Amino acid sequence: MISPDKFTDPLNCVVYNSYILLRLLVKEKRVTSKRLYDYLIKTVGESASVLYVPAMDFLYLVEKIKYNTVDDTAELTI
């Protein structure tokens, strides 16, 4: 289970970065992986580059996104 503690930086945790990605997906419904990555880096900063894949994994595991390998897009599934 993902649970923050008093040492967790809110900007450098998987849950917050997942929220940032989800915010873009709510607006656009279907987004390319490159666009999601660029949006995350622009919003949070370079420190989020290592958390992109874990954030995408988290959203996929909680069934909030579907990933399409043919055109490399993530789609919101709410």
CYANA upper distance limits for C-alpha pairs under 8 A (distance plus 0.5 A):
  2 ILE  CA     15 VAL  CA      8.42
  4 PRO  CA      8 THR  CA      6.21
  8 THR  CA     12 ASN  CA      7.95
  8 THR  CA     13 CYS  CA      7.57
  9 ASP  CA     13 CYS  CA      7.14
 10 PRO  CA     16 TYR  CA      7.13
 11 LEU  CA     16 TYR  CA      6.90
 11 LEU  CA     17 ASN  CA      7.79
 11 LEU  CA     44 VAL  CA      7.27
 11 LEU  CA     48 ALA  CA      8.47
 12 ASN  CA     16 TYR  CA      7.88
 12 ASN  CA     17 ASN  CA      7.88
 12 ASN  CA     47 SER  CA      7.57
 12 ASN  CA     48 ALA  CA      7.01
 12 ASN  CA     51 LEU  CA      8.08
 13 CYS  CA     17 ASN  CA      6.92
 13 CYS  CA     51 LEU  CA      7.93
 14 VAL  CA     18 SER  CA      6.50
 14 VAL  CA     51 LEU  CA      6.70
 14 VAL  CA     54 PRO  CA      6.96
 14 VAL  CA     55 ALA  CA      5.69
 14 VAL  CA     58 PHE  CA      8.19
 15 VAL  CA     19 TYR  CA      6.77
 15 VAL  CA     55 ALA  CA      7.45
 16 TYR  CA     20 ILE  CA      6.91
 17 ASN  CA     21 LEU  CA      6.89
 17 ASN  CA     40 LEU  CA      7.76
 17 ASN  CA     44 VAL  CA      8.43
 17 ASN  CA     48 ALA  CA      7.82
 17 ASN  CA     51 LEU  CA      7.60
 17 ASN  CA     52 TYR  CA      7.79
 17 ASN  CA     55 ALA  CA      6.49
 18 SER  CA     22 LEU  CA      6.52
 18 SER  CA     55 ALA  CA      5.27
 18 SER  CA     56 MET  CA      7.28
 18 SER  CA     58 PHE  CA      7.69
 18 SER  CA     59 LEU  CA      7.05
 19 TYR  CA     23 ARG  CA      6.57
 20 ILE  CA     24 LEU  CA      7.26
 20 ILE  CA     40 LEU  CA      7.18
 20 ILE  CA     43 THR  CA      8.32
 21 LEU  CA     25 LEU  CA      6.87
 21 LEU  CA     36 LEU  CA      6.91
 21 LEU  CA     39 TYR  CA      8.24
 21 LEU  CA     40 LEU  CA      7.15
 21 LEU  CA     55 ALA  CA      8.48
 22 LEU  CA     26 VAL  CA      6.59
 22 LEU  CA     76 LEU  CA      8.46
 23 ARG  CA     27 LYS  CA      7.18
 24 LEU  CA     28 GLU  CA      6.77
 24 LEU  CA     29 LYS  CA      8.45
 24 LEU  CA     36 LEU  CA      8.10
 24 LEU  CA     39 TYR  CA      8.48
 25 LEU  CA     29 LYS  CA      5.37
 25 LEU  CA     30 ARG  CA      6.90
 25 LEU  CA     31 VAL  CA      7.23
 25 LEU  CA     75 GLU  CA      7.60
 25 LEU  CA     76 LEU  CA      6.49
 26 VAL  CA     76 LEU  CA      7.45
 29 LYS  CA     75 GLU  CA      6.17
 29 LYS  CA     76 LEU  CA      5.84
 30 ARG  CA     73 THR  CA      6.96
 30 ARG  CA     74 ALA  CA      6.21
 30 ARG  CA     75 GLU  CA      4.87
 30 ARG  CA     76 LEU  CA      7.06
 31 VAL  CA     35 ARG  CA      7.01
 31 VAL  CA     36 LEU  CA      7.19
 31 VAL  CA     73 THR  CA      5.85
 31 VAL  CA     74 ALA  CA      6.03
 31 VAL  CA     75 GLU  CA      7.09
 32 THR  CA     36 LEU  CA      6.88
 32 THR  CA     71 ASP  CA      8.29
 32 THR  CA     72 ASP  CA      6.31
 32 THR  CA     73 THR  CA      4.63
 32 THR  CA     74 ALA  CA      6.70
 33 SER  CA     37 TYR  CA      6.63
 33 SER  CA     72 ASP  CA      6.64
 33 SER  CA     73 THR  CA      6.16
 33 SER  CA     74 ALA  CA      7.22
 34 LYS  CA     38 ASP  CA      6.60
 35 ARG  CA     39 TYR  CA      6.51
 36 LEU  CA     40 LEU  CA      6.67
 37 TYR  CA     41 ILE  CA      6.78
 37 TYR  CA     49 SER  CA      8.21
 37 TYR  CA     52 TYR  CA      7.19
 38 ASP  CA     42 LYS  CA      6.54
 39 TYR  CA     43 THR  CA      6.50
 40 LEU  CA     44 VAL  CA      6.37
 40 LEU  CA     45 GLY  CA      7.78
 40 LEU  CA     48 ALA  CA      7.35
 40 LEU  CA     49 SER  CA      8.37
 40 LEU  CA     52 TYR  CA      8.09
 41 ILE  CA     45 GLY  CA      5.14
 41 ILE  CA     46 GLU  CA      5.99
 41 ILE  CA     47 SER  CA      8.26
 41 ILE  CA     48 ALA  CA      6.56
 41 ILE  CA     49 SER  CA      6.99
 42 LYS  CA     46 GLU  CA      8.44
 44 VAL  CA     48 ALA  CA      6.69
 45 GLY  CA     49 SER  CA      8.35
 47 SER  CA     51 LEU  CA      8.42
 48 ALA  CA     52 TYR  CA      6.88
 50 VAL  CA     54 PRO  CA      8.48
 51 LEU  CA     55 ALA  CA      6.43
 52 TYR  CA     56 MET  CA      6.71
 53 VAL  CA     57 ASP  CA      6.56
 54 PRO  CA     58 PHE  CA      6.55
 55 ALA  CA     59 LEU  CA      6.81
 56 MET  CA     60 TYR  CA      6.65
 57 ASP  CA     61 LEU  CA      6.53
 58 PHE  CA     62 VAL  CA      6.77
 59 LEU  CA     63 GLU  CA      6.67
 59 LEU  CA     64 LYS  CA      5.79
 59 LEU  CA     65 ILE  CA      6.44
 60 TYR  CA     64 LYS  CA      6.43
 60 TYR  CA     65 ILE  CA      5.73
 60 TYR  CA     66 LYS  CA      7.06
 60 TYR  CA     67 TYR  CA      8.30
 63 GLU  CA     77 THR  CA      7.56
 64 LYS  CA     76 LEU  CA      6.45
 64 LYS  CA     77 THR  CA      5.68
 64 LYS  CA     78 ILE  CA      6.53
 65 ILE  CA     74 ALA  CA      6.63
 65 ILE  CA     75 GLU  CA      5.80
 65 ILE  CA     76 LEU  CA      5.14
 65 ILE  CA     77 THR  CA      5.75
 65 ILE  CA     78 ILE  CA      8.47
 66 LYS  CA     74 ALA  CA      6.11
 66 LYS  CA     75 GLU  CA      5.67
 66 LYS  CA     76 LEU  CA      7.07
 66 LYS  CA     77 THR  CA      7.09
 67 TYR  CA     72 ASP  CA      7.68
 67 TYR  CA     73 THR  CA      6.39
 67 TYR  CA     74 ALA  CA      5.01
 67 TYR  CA     75 GLU  CA      6.90
 68 ASN  CA     72 ASP  CA      6.05
 68 ASN  CA     73 THR  CA      5.79
 68 ASN  CA     74 ALA  CA      6.72
 68 ASN  CA     75 GLU  CA      8.27
 69 THR  CA     73 THR  CA      7.51
